Structures are given as structure tokens and as C-alpha cells.
Amino acid sequence: MTDRSTMDRIGERFRKKPVRITHGPATRHGAGQATQGHPNGVQKGCREMLRKTLSTMLLGLSTALLLGGCAGSGDAETDAGGGVSSSGSGGPAAGTPAGDEITKAGDTAGLRVTDDPIEAAYFGVYVWKAAVEKAQSFEIDKVREAVYGLEFDAPGGKKSMHASNQHTLKPVYIGEILKDGQFKIVKAFNDGKLVSPDSYSSYLHEKGKAPAPTGGPQDGKEYPKADVTEDTVKIGILHSLSGTMAISETSLKDVVLFAVDEINSSGGVLGRKIEVVVEDPASDWDLFAEKARKMITTDKVSVIFGCWTSVSRKSVLPVFEEYNHLLFYPVQYEGEEQSKNVFYTAATPNQQLVPAAQHMIDEGYKKFYLLGTDYVFPRTANKVLKAFLKAQGVPDENIIEKYTPFHHQDYQTYVQEIKKFAAGGDACILSTINGDSNVPFYKEFANQGLKAADCPIMAFSVAEDELRAMDVPPLVGHLACWNYYQSIDTPANKAFVSGFQEFCKKNNLK
């Protein structure tokens, strides 16, 4: 549920009512979790509705308690140079004083952290702003064309948008968990230079045979006009603030608000202050589509920043293509998609999945246990991973693939199987578990006496923000592959981290 007093405090920081929280029922029929084998399916019927409604209520409460209130906080290869020059702002984190040191997660109880999706959500707002100012227009088609090829400064360093394929050129790092909840970067691919993104994996498609892009404007069709006045422009935030994904998505809402606060304080976009419409789809994939439609047709926002899971993105994609609208999607994903109505600011498989698996092979691991949540991203990601592993000569008997539902809590049997699989000392886990299921999985792993030295976990959906809700010391030595870490030691990143922490502290965003 949205904390009205918290959001009122945020609103006081913005000029021209920059934040407007839209209230409404949390879900249509409970948290529509993906069913085994049917990632977009939601069981119907009165009994199922009641069960899911009760489950959602309990899950939202447990997640809020787990995060100390977070869930209810209210809602290739090129060395790109240059930066986005945008009037009034100058780029991400502009005007935020840099601290002497980045505060570690374990130094102060409750202190907010940054991570890869948080950085991607943050700079996505600035990419949109820069594109609007380059186009001198808020019109979707003009903004889209202006995004292609943009080079910009982000907290983790210079990045750029691809010249044609909707994705972002990014560095790729392997990080090792430290006891303070931060990551030590143990490997930088491509000498730390930017890696060009592939929309479609070369391990699943022959060269030159990838599908064509979808979406974009259709001849003769009229689309909803955004509500842009001489003083204001509206944007939408579409992230789960309750349900199983609140553990990850709430912080993305918070960092978009932070970026908006910075931009409004620096004069806005084309002289207009940003108003924000926030919706909570409550980890209900069908509700994501309903909320997106409302934002576009009723609230008349100019752009939407949102979604975490690929099933939520797949849910809203037809809406964005129907209305030729624009979504900035800030989370690593499985690829196999290129819509002209989405800009993907996080990693494609060749910027996360494949480098991570290559690193484990280079470290001498020969057996791979692929464990994920049962929906689009893990299943497609594991297709890519299996194709890559087989191309590297890993036999079928050395690969195990397993899935659990969203919000799965009992990992005892899985960890027992992992323990046997890893008895020879040459096995690792490639984990695509998402949401709050990561908490019991890592806990059970430690409870059964397994450590990173026995069988390291390489995670694709565990970063600094998820570690805030976990008992970190037993996880020391486990790995993750990302394009950004809070521990990046540069003045720009220090400014971003300290600025975000101060913003959350002032606005009681936990």
C-alpha cells in the first residue's frame, strides 16, 4: 500500500506537484503468479481468487517486514566517449556533492544501496530527457529516433545507446560477495570497455536470421496524445511495490523519483517540470498491462519507466505496441526480443549470461546446475546457457536444469541434490531465481553447510539491493555478473550513491 504521508513529503520537494500517486485496488484478482509450464497463466475461479488474495496479503506483509518497510514505502566492443549535453542538468548526478567515500551496506543499519538495475533505471530517465532535448519534442517517434546512438555519462561510467537495436552498450563485470553486502569486482571483460549488445543470441540463431523488430508507428493510425502543458510533462512509474517482486522493484521506483527530483531542481525538461504517476501492479502480470493502458490513455503520460520480470514486460508489450508508446525497461533479460516501443537499458545475454558461464569454465568448473524461477527469463536464459555450454564441450549429463514457482520457500530437496551433484568439487550453480525466493534458497544453502568454496553460486538476479534482506556473511565468496556495482570507486559513482542515500533518508524511503 502507498504511504500517503511519505509521498506528500516527496511532493513537497518537487515544484508544480511533480509527484502524483495514483491510488486504486492493489490487484484485480490477487497476485497473478506464473504457473508451471505456463508463464503468463493465471488460474481463475472463486476458490483460486480467494487463495491468491489471501496469499498476496500475507506475502505483502511478510515482504514489508523483511525489508523493514521497503515494500510499503509508498509507493563489439567500443570505448564510447563523450557525454550527453542537456540544458539545465548536465547529466546524471549533476549538482550532487560527492562524498569522501562510498558508505558500505553494512556500515549503517537501514542505509540504502545502489545496484545494476537501480543504475539502469536512473540513467534511463536521463537518456529520455536527453533525447527529448535533442529532438526538441515529446513526441514518441521523434524521441525514439533521438535515443539511437546517444552517448552519456552514467554513475558507473560512460555508456551509449546502440545505433539501431534498442539496447545499451555496457561494461561487463564479475563480482564476488563481501561480508558487508557489497561486491568486489574480480573480472572485467573486454578490458573494461563497453560490450555491444545482441538482441538475439548467436547461440540460438544463425547469423543474419534473427527476427525483425516489432512495433513502431503504423501508417494511418492515430495514437493517444500525451498531456504536455507549458509548465509540466507527465511520466509513469510501473513497478511492483507489493507482492513477491517488491524486494527488487521498490528501489527502482525510488531511484526514478530521485532522478526526477534532480531534473526538476535543475530546470526540468524543455523548461517543464516532471509530474509522476506511480502505479503498483502488485506482482500481478495481467495487472501490469491494465496499469500501462491506464497510464497511456487516461493519465496521458509521455513515457513509462517500469517492469522487472520478463513476464511483466511481455504482458505490457502489446499495449505499448498498440498505442505506439515508449517503455524504458531497466533489468537484465533473456534477449529474443526487439520492439521499437521498448528501450532496454540493462544487459542482454551476451552482456551477462554468456560471460558469467565463460568465467566459470575458465575457473575450471565442469558441471552446471541451472536453477531458476519458472517464467520467461529463466527458461529462455537457460536455453542460451545450455547452447553455450554445449558449444564449449560440456556434456548433457553435466547439466541439470530445475525450476520453482514465484515465492517458492522450501529449497531443502534442491540443495540436497546440489550437494550430491557438487561432491566432486567441480560443480557450480547458475541461478536465475528471482524475487524473495532468493532469501530461503541462500539460507538453505548455508544451513546444509555448503559454501562458495564447495559449489559457488553465480547469480543473475541477486545484487546489492537483494542482499539487504539476507544474512550476508554465509554468502561470502558467491558470485554475480552485472554491468555496475556500488563499489565502483569513481567520483561520479560516489556522488550517485551518496545522493540516492540522502534522498531516501530525507523522504523516509526504506
WOKAQUI-V720347 format. One record per residue. RES is the residue in one small letter. PSI is psi in radians with two decimals (999 if undefined). OMEGA is omega as a letter, one per 30 degrees, with the letter a starting at -180 (999 if undefined). BURIAL is 1 if it has 9 or more other ideal C-beta (glycine too) atoms within 8 Angstrom, else 0. Layout:
RES | PSI | OMEGA | BURIAL
RES | PSI | OMEGA | BURIAL
//
This chain:
m | 2.61 | a | 0
t | 2.35 | l | 1
d | 1.78 | a | 1
r | -0.74 | a | 0
s | -0.68 | l | 0
t | -0.82 | a | 1
m | -0.54 | l | 1
d | -0.67 | l | 0
r | -0.69 | l | 1
i | -0.76 | a | 1
g | -0.59 | l | 1
e | -0.44 | a | 0
r | -0.31 | a | 1
f | 2.56 | l | 1
r | 2.67 | l | 0
k | 0.73 | a | 1
k | 1.07 | a | 0
p | -0.38 | l | 1
v | 2.22 | l | 1
r | 2.07 | l | 1
i | 2.16 | l | 1
t | 2.11 | a | 1
h | 2.74 | l | 0
g | 3.14 | l | 0
p | 2.42 | a | 0
a | -0.67 | a | 1
t | 2.87 | l | 1
r | -0.74 | l | 0
h | 0.79 | l | 1
g | 3.13 | a | 1
a | 1.85 | a | 1
g | 1.47 | a | 1
q | 2.65 | l | 1
a | 2.44 | l | 1
t | 2.66 | a | 1
q | 2.14 | l | 0
g | -0.19 | a | 0
h | 1.42 | a | 0
p | -0.51 | a | 1
n | 0.05 | a | 1
g | 2.51 | l | 0
v | 2.13 | a | 1
q | 2.38 | a | 0
k | -3.13 | l | 0
g | 2.60 | a | 0
c | -0.74 | a | 0
r | -0.74 | l | 0
e | -0.65 | l | 1
m | -0.79 | a | 1
l | -0.79 | a | 0
r | -0.78 | a | 1
k | -0.64 | l | 1
t | -0.81 | l | 1
l | -0.73 | l | 0
s | -0.74 | a | 1
t | -0.74 | l | 1
m | -0.80 | a | 0
l | -0.70 | a | 0
l | -0.75 | l | 1
g | -0.71 | l | 1
l | -0.79 | a | 0
s | -0.67 | l | 1
t | -0.71 | l | 1
a | -0.75 | l | 1
l | -0.69 | a | 0
l | -0.68 | a | 1
l | 0.15 | l | 1
g | 0.57 | l | 0
g | -0.01 | a | 0
c | -0.77 | a | 1
a | -0.39 | l | 1
g | 0.41 | a | 1
s | 0.20 | l | 1
g | 1.58 | l | 1
d | 999 | 999 | 1
a | -2.24 | l | 0
e | 1.62 | l | 0
t | 2.56 | l | 1
d | 1.50 | a | 0
a | 2.41 | l | 1
g | 3.13 | l | 0
g | 2.98 | a | 0
g | 2.89 | l | 0
v | 2.17 | l | 1
s | 1.94 | a | 0
s | 2.35 | a | 1
s | 2.34 | l | 0
g | -0.54 | a | 0
s | -0.97 | a | 1
g | -0.12 | l | 0
g | 3.03 | a | 1
p | 2.45 | l | 1
a | 0.20 | l | 1
a | 2.39 | l | 1
g | -0.04 | l | 0
t | 2.08 | a | 1
p | 2.39 | l | 0
a | 2.41 | l | 1
g | 2.92 | l | 1
d | -0.60 | a | 0
e | 2.65 | l | 0
i | 2.21 | l | 1
t | 2.26 | a | 1
k | 2.67 | a | 0
a | -0.59 | a | 1
g | -0.07 | a | 0
d | -0.66 | a | 0
t | 2.17 | a | 0
a | 2.31 | l | 0
g | -0.05 | a | 0
l | 2.36 | a | 1
r | 2.69 | l | 1
v | 2.95 | l | 1
t | 2.80 | l | 1
d | -3.02 | a | 1
d | -0.94 | l | 1
p | -0.58 | l | 1
i | -0.78 | l | 1
e | -0.75 | a | 1
a | -0.65 | l | 1
a | -0.69 | a | 1
y | -0.94 | a | 1
f | -0.32 | l | 1
g | -0.66 | l | 1
v | -0.71 | l | 1
y | -0.58 | l | 1
v | -0.78 | l | 1
w | -0.81 | l | 1
k | -0.82 | a | 1
a | -0.67 | l | 1
a | -0.71 | l | 1
v | -0.78 | a | 1
e | -0.56 | l | 1
k | -0.72 | a | 0
a | -0.29 | a | 1
q | 0.71 | a | 0
s | 2.65 | l | 0
f | 0.04 | a | 1
e | 2.35 | a | 0
i | -0.87 | a | 1
d | -0.63 | l | 0
k | -0.68 | l | 1
v | -0.76 | l | 1
r | -0.86 | a | 1
e | -0.56 | a | 0
a | -0.38 | l | 1
v | -0.67 | a | 1
y | 2.19 | l | 1
g | 0.02 | a | 0
l | 2.34 | l | 1
e | 2.46 | a | 1
f | 2.76 | l | 1
d | 2.24 | l | 1
a | 2.89 | a | 1
p | -0.67 | a | 1
g | 0.05 | a | 1
g | 3.12 | a | 1
k | 2.42 | l | 1
k | 3.05 | l | 1
s | 2.68 | l | 1
m | 2.50 | a | 1
h | 2.62 | a | 1
a | -0.31 | a | 0
s | -0.32 | a | 0
n | 0.38 | l | 1
q | -0.03 | a | 1
h | -3.10 | a | 1
t | 2.37 | l | 1
l | 2.23 | a | 1
k | 2.73 | l | 1
p | 2.83 | a | 1
v | 2.21 | a | 1
y | 2.61 | l | 1
i | 2.27 | l | 1
g | 2.54 | l | 1
e | 2.32 | a | 1
i | 2.30 | l | 1
l | 2.89 | a | 1
k | -0.27 | l | 0
d | 0.13 | l | 1
g | 0.16 | l | 1
q | 3.05 | l | 1
f | 2.41 | l | 1
k | 2.17 | l | 0
i | 2.06 | a | 1
v | -0.23 | l | 0
k | 2.38 | l | 0
a | 2.11 | a | 1
f | 2.69 | l | 1
n | 0.58 | l | 1
d | 0.49 | l | 0
g | -0.04 | l | 0
k | 2.92 | a | 1
l | 2.47 | l | 1
v | 2.24 | a | 1
s | 2.40 | a | 1
p | 2.50 | l | 1
d | 2.11 | l | 1
s | -0.67 | a | 1
y | 2.33 | a | 1
s | 2.37 | l | 1
s | -0.24 | l | 0
y | -0.14 | l | 0
l | -0.23 | a | 1
h | 2.43 | l | 0
e | 2.62 | a | 0
k | 2.27 | l | 0
g | 0.04 | a | 0
k | 0.32 | l | 0
a | 2.63 | l | 0
p | 2.69 | l | 0
a | 2.76 | l | 0
p | 2.65 | l | 1
t | 3.01 | l | 1
g | -2.85 | a | 1
g | 3.05 | a | 1
p | 2.54 | l | 0
q | 2.37 | a | 0
d | 2.33 | l | 0
g | 0.02 | a | 0
k | 2.38 | l | 0
e | 2.55 | a | 0
y | 2.77 | l | 1
p | 2.44 | l | 0
k | 2.39 | l | 0
a | 2.65 | l | 1
d | 1.62 | l | 0
v | 2.11 | l | 1
t | -3.10 | l | 0
e | -0.34 | a | 0
d | -0.42 | a | 0
t | 2.75 | l | 1
v | 2.47 | a | 1
k | 2.44 | l | 1
i | 2.82 | l | 1
g | 2.54 | l | 1
i | 2.15 | a | 1
l | 1.44 | a | 1
h | 2.57 | l | 1
s | 2.08 | l | 1
l | 0.04 | l | 1
s | 2.89 | a | 1
g | -3.04 | a | 1
t | -0.45 | a | 1
m | 0.01 | l | 1
a | -0.51 | l | 1
i | -0.51 | a | 1
s | -0.66 | a | 1
e | -0.47 | a | 1
t | -0.71 | a | 1
s | -0.48 | l | 1
l | -0.66 | l | 1
k | -0.81 | a | 1
d | -0.73 | a | 1
v | -0.50 | l | 1
v | -0.72 | l | 1
l | -0.67 | l | 1
f | -0.81 | l | 1
a | -0.73 | l | 1
v | -0.74 | l | 1
d | -0.78 | l | 1
e | -0.83 | a | 1
i | -0.78 | l | 1
n | -0.65 | l | 1
s | -0.33 | a | 0
s | 0.22 | l | 1
g | -0.06 | l | 0
g | -2.73 | a | 1
v | 2.08 | a | 1
l | 0.70 | l | 1
g | 0.12 | a | 0
r | 2.42 | l | 1
k | 2.54 | a | 1
i | 2.23 | l | 1
e | 2.49 | a | 1
v | 2.28 | l | 1
v | 2.07 | a | 1
v | 2.26 | l | 1
e | 2.53 | l | 1
d | 1.78 | l | 1
p | -0.05 | l | 1
a | 0.61 | l | 1
s | 0.41 | l | 1
d | 1.92 | a | 1
w | -0.66 | l | 1
d | -0.61 | a | 1
l | -0.48 | l | 1
f | -0.80 | a | 1
a | -0.73 | l | 1
e | -0.76 | a | 1
k | -0.68 | l | 1
a | -0.76 | l | 1
r | -0.75 | l | 1
k | -0.79 | a | 1
m | -0.71 | a | 1
i | -0.78 | a | 1
t | -0.52 | a | 0
t | -0.89 | l | 0
d | -0.40 | l | 1
k | 0.90 | l | 1
v | 2.77 | a | 1
s | -0.40 | a | 1
v | 2.72 | l | 1
i | 2.37 | l | 1
f | 2.07 | a | 1
g | -3.06 | a | 1
c | 2.63 | l | 1
w | -1.12 | a | 1
t | 2.67 | l | 1
s | -0.49 | l | 1
v | -0.57 | l | 1
s | -0.68 | l | 1
r | -0.73 | l | 1
k | -0.56 | l | 1
s | -0.71 | a | 1
v | -0.30 | a | 1
l | -0.80 | l | 1
p | -0.54 | l | 0
v | -0.81 | a | 1
f | -0.64 | l | 1
e | -0.59 | l | 1
e | -0.73 | a | 0
y | 0.10 | a | 1
n | 0.88 | a | 1
h | -3.06 | a | 1
l | 2.21 | l | 1
l | 2.31 | l | 1
f | 2.05 | a | 1
y | 2.07 | a | 1
p | 0.32 | a | 1
v | 2.47 | l | 1
q | 2.59 | a | 1
y | -3.09 | a | 1
e | -0.02 | a | 1
g | -2.62 | l | 1
e | 0.56 | l | 0
e | 2.46 | l | 0
q | 1.74 | l | 1
s | 2.40 | l | 1
k | -0.12 | l | 1
n | 0.14 | l | 1
v | 2.34 | l | 1
f | 2.17 | a | 1
y | 1.85 | a | 1
t | 0.01 | l | 1
a | -2.90 | a | 1
a | 2.54 | l | 1
t | 2.97 | a | 1
p | -0.65 | a | 1
n | -0.05 | l | 1
q | 0.05 | l | 1
q | -1.09 | a | 1
l | -0.97 | a | 1
v | -0.80 | l | 1
p | -0.66 | l | 1
a | -0.80 | l | 1
a | -0.66 | l | 1
q | -0.69 | l | 1
h | -0.74 | a | 1
m | -0.66 | l | 1
i | -0.77 | l | 1
d | -0.51 | l | 0
e | -0.02 | l | 0
g | 0.13 | l | 0
y | 2.42 | a | 1
k | -0.21 | a | 0
k | 2.44 | a | 1
f | 2.13 | l | 1
y | 1.94 | a | 1
l | 1.91 | a | 1
l | 2.17 | a | 1
g | 2.97 | l | 1
t | 2.53 | a | 1
d | 1.48 | l | 1
y | -2.90 | a | 1
v | -0.95 | a | 1
f | -0.95 | a | 1
p | -0.73 | a | 1
r | -0.76 | l | 1
t | -0.68 | l | 1
a | -0.72 | a | 1
n | -0.44 | l | 1
k | -0.77 | l | 1
v | -0.82 | a | 1
l | -0.76 | l | 1
k | -0.73 | l | 1
a | -0.70 | l | 1
f | -0.83 | a | 1
l | -0.73 | l | 1
k | -0.64 | l | 1
a | -0.41 | l | 0
q | 0.09 | l | 0
g | 0.21 | l | 0
v | 2.15 | a | 1
p | 2.78 | a | 0
d | -0.68 | a | 0
e | -0.21 | l | 0
n | 0.18 | l | 0
i | 2.13 | l | 1
i | 2.39 | a | 0
e | 2.10 | a | 0
k | 2.68 | a | 1
y | 2.62 | l | 1
t | 2.75 | l | 1
p | 2.89 | l | 1
f | 2.52 | l | 1
h | 0.42 | l | 1
h | 2.45 | a | 1
q | -0.41 | a | 0
d | 1.81 | a | 0
y | 0.28 | a | 1
q | -0.84 | a | 0
t | -0.71 | a | 0
y | -0.75 | a | 1
v | -0.61 | l | 1
q | -0.75 | l | 1
e | -0.71 | l | 1
i | -0.70 | a | 1
k | -0.74 | l | 1
k | -0.75 | a | 0
f | -0.60 | a | 1
a | 0.17 | a | 1
a | -0.50 | a | 0
g | -0.13 | l | 0
g | 0.15 | a | 0
d | 0.44 | a | 0
a | 2.66 | l | 1
c | 2.93 | l | 1
i | 2.32 | l | 1
l | 1.84 | a | 1
s | 2.16 | l | 1
t | 0.53 | l | 1
i | 2.37 | a | 1
n | 2.68 | l | 1
g | -2.71 | a | 1
d | -0.08 | l | 1
s | -0.36 | l | 1
n | -0.55 | a | 1
v | -0.97 | l | 1
p | -0.50 | l | 1
f | -0.93 | a | 1
y | -0.61 | l | 1
k | -0.79 | l | 1
e | -0.65 | l | 1
f | -0.81 | l | 1
a | -0.65 | a | 1
n | -0.58 | l | 0
q | 0.21 | l | 1
g | 0.17 | l | 0
l | 2.45 | l | 1
k | 2.99 | l | 0
a | -0.57 | l | 1
a | -0.46 | l | 0
d | -0.78 | a | 0
c | 1.65 | a | 1
p | 2.49 | l | 1
i | 2.14 | l | 1
m | 1.91 | a | 1
a | 2.57 | l | 1
f | -0.04 | l | 1
s | 0.36 | l | 1
v | 2.09 | l | 1
a | -2.93 | a | 1
e | -0.66 | a | 1
d | -0.71 | l | 1
e | -0.61 | a | 1
l | -0.35 | l | 1
r | -0.46 | a | 1
a | 0.19 | a | 1
m | 2.75 | l | 1
d | 1.76 | a | 0
v | -0.73 | a | 1
p | -0.72 | l | 0
p | -0.20 | a | 1
l | -0.02 | a | 1
v | 2.30 | l | 1
g | -0.36 | l | 1
h | 2.86 | a | 1
l | 2.85 | l | 1
a | 2.65 | l | 1
c | 2.08 | a | 1
w | 3.07 | l | 1
n | -0.04 | a | 1
y | 2.53 | l | 1
y | 2.62 | l | 1
q | -0.50 | a | 1
s | -0.04 | l | 1
i | 2.14 | a | 1
d | 1.37 | l | 0
t | 2.72 | l | 0
p | -0.70 | a | 0
a | -0.73 | a | 1
n | -0.65 | l | 1
k | -0.71 | l | 1
a | -0.73 | l | 1
f | -0.85 | a | 1
v | -0.87 | a | 1
s | -0.64 | l | 1
g | -0.77 | l | 1
f | -0.74 | l | 1
q | -0.73 | a | 1
e | -0.72 | l | 0
f | -0.81 | a | 1
c | -0.68 | l | 1
k | -0.81 | a | 1
k | -0.57 | a | 0
n | 0.19 | l | 1
n | 0.71 | l | 1
l | 1.92 | a | 1
k | 999 | 999 | 1
//
